[in-house]
Amino acid sequence: MATVEAIKLHKRYHDFVALDDVTLRAESGQLVTLLGPSGCGKSTTLRCLAGFLDPEGGDITLDGESILKLPSNRRGFGVVFQNYALFPHMTVAENIGYGLRLQKCPKPDMARRVGEAVDLVRLNGLEDRLPRQISGGQQQRVALARALVMKPRLLLLDEPLANLDARLRDEVRWLIRDLQQQSGITAFYVTHDQSEAMAMSDMVAVMKAGRVAQFATPREIYQKPVERYVADFTGEANFLACQSVAEQGSGQYRIEAGGTVLTVAGVQGLNGRAELLVRPETLRLAAPDEAADFNGRIVKCAFVGASQLCEIALPDGGTLKLTAAPNTPVHVGDAAAVVMDRAQAWLMPEVAP
Amino acid sequence: MTAKTRLRLLLSVPAIVLIFVFMILPITNMIEMSFRTPGTSEPFGPDYTGMHYTRILGDGYYWGVLARSLLTAGLVTVLCLIVSFPIAWHLSRARGLKAVLLYACIVSPLMTGVLVRNFGWMIVTALNGPLNETLMALGIIERPLRLLFTQGLVVLALVHVFVPFMVLPINNALRNIPESLTEASASMGASRMQVFRDIILPLSFPGIQPGMILVYVLAVAAYVTPALLGGQMVSVMPTLIVGELTGTFQWPFGSALAITLSVSTVIVVVTFTMLTSKLMERAKA
């Protein structure tokens, strides 16, 4: 139960800048996700937090006190690795109890706590197996139990689901979130999967080339991204290039995009060139006598069961992807009128200043 | 017989021939020889007897030499392990050019012939050799040290040449330990020593065990080094055996000594393997 802050972290490998002014904060009990493509610095940040790497600049604090000088074995953090890093020569129970054994925890106490951890991740009956004798999902749960049994001040998870198949991934994802919330442990979670990040986190930090592009709640990241990169990385998106004119007082912008003049909300301080973010789910085909926001022509169309995916070309060259109800008659080449939920449209710069 | 089994048999012919001609045949011959009666004008007599074994087992002298052989080899093995582990560790962490240079340094003792290497030791450690002269010139010793023809020098020279046989398998095992394991144990509170004791050492056992067996077997059988550097003072089984075979031409007795040494070595190795099988079983990834 601790507040953890990374302040202006810098790290470089030779010429490669791995971390550039990374500042993050996890309030007590929060799960903060570091989201980004490989090489964006998310794992490097986590390794700095764990104490496996020393940043060249900046500070890491726990409840306000710097822990930068503490070696990893004195930080008291639980780490779950992408490859699980289970000790192959120790049984499941020995793996889970290893940290307690180091703490010279009395035998009966240790047996009880290991037993509780085994219950927690539902590994009963597998205590005496070696890691190589259990499945990947079970190994992942051992790794989780091993980190949690220490009652760590901070839990660090490095792409813990990356090596699991889709079904298990879903199961373990909820398990991790449940356990983290039950125990109220502050956690950092590294992933490149946006749906994982959205579903699990209190806060998401979208990382881009060693920097934090945006650090906000999942809702804000998704609905009010600061730049195109963030919007792109967090889900399906349409972008319409446009010129923006700020409206006095309202904090809104007047734009012309896709042949329509609109008033929309957006990032503060925009002027001139901008991008309009329109998520596909905020668009729908207009009813016959409904006023349309956009008029275009259907250029692609695919039936995917629960819905149809359509792509619509606009007169100014932009395109819109949207989902239509499964039985709506849509044909490539038809004219299409599109209605947008204007409250959810969002204006932002292509690249944040 | 299918084509596949025929091919398999065909492919195993070279190995079978090799093992038969260079192993089964000589060993059988050696065992047979060890039961021959001693000859008077020839190296061996016409009849069979078990007298050589009763002589060896009944004589404390031979027990002593056998024990010295086995213990010396054991000492060499343990010292080799201690010297080699840190080297193997560095080698396993080295990459690129550094790794190549380290490999070259490590196998360098094997690049000199056995005689040249041992004559080198003789020259360096002689009473008026460069080592003693340097130490005296530096004022560290007053009189030259008697190093040549001592058990210690034999052990040192054997450790020197057998280090590569220990380093390479351990290096291999260490390379197979993912760094995340040491990080995981550190994150659970393990100090560097504890990481070594609980993770590195047990997981490097798949390299330690073959390394120790290899060095032990080589050390037990070493002849040239004890013969040249141990002189008359330090007799071990191989020098004794060679003496019987080429000095006094007692082929049956020499063979019996050789078989005794082989059997003893096998017993030691099998016992060691059995005692450590549990460690090995656990460490197999």
Contacts between the chains, C-beta under 8 A, distances in Angstrom:
chain1	res1	chain2	res2	distance
A	50	B	183	7.3
A	50	B	187	6.0
A	51	B	186	7.7
A	51	B	187	7.7
A	52	B	183	5.2
A	52	B	186	7.7
A	71	B	186	7.4
A	72	B	183	7.0
A	72	B	186	4.5
A	72	B	187	5.5
A	73	B	186	4.5
A	73	B	187	7.2
A	73	B	188	7.7
A	73	B	189	5.2
A	73	B	190	5.6
A	73	B	191	5.9
A	74	B	189	7.6
A	75	B	187	7.5
A	76	B	189	7.3
A	77	B	187	6.0
A	78	B	187	6.9
A	78	B	188	8.0
A	79	B	183	7.1
A	79	B	184	6.4
A	79	B	187	4.2
A	81	B	180	4.7
A	81	B	183	7.5
A	81	B	184	6.3
A	83	B	178	6.7
A	83	B	180	6.0
A	85	B	178	6.8
A	85	B	180	3.8
A	85	B	181	5.4
A	85	B	183	7.0
A	85	B	184	4.0
A	86	B	184	8.0
A	87	B	181	6.3
A	87	B	184	7.5
A	87	B	185	7.3
A	87	B	198	7.8
A	87	B	199	6.3
A	88	B	203	7.0
A	88	B	283	7.4
A	88	B	285	4.8
A	89	B	202	5.1
A	89	B	203	6.1
A	89	B	282	4.1
A	89	B	283	5.0
A	90	B	282	7.9
A	98	B	185	6.9
A	98	B	188	5.7
A	98	B	190	8.0
A	98	B	198	7.3
A	99	B	188	3.5
A	99	B	189	5.6
A	102	B	188	6.3
A	102	B	189	4.7
A	102	B	190	5.6
A	102	B	194	6.2
A	103	B	189	6.3
A	130	B	282	7.5
A	132	B	285	7.0
A	146	B	184	7.9
A	146	B	188	7.3
A	147	B	187	8.0
A	150	B	188	6.4
A	150	B	189	7.6
A	156	B	187	8.0
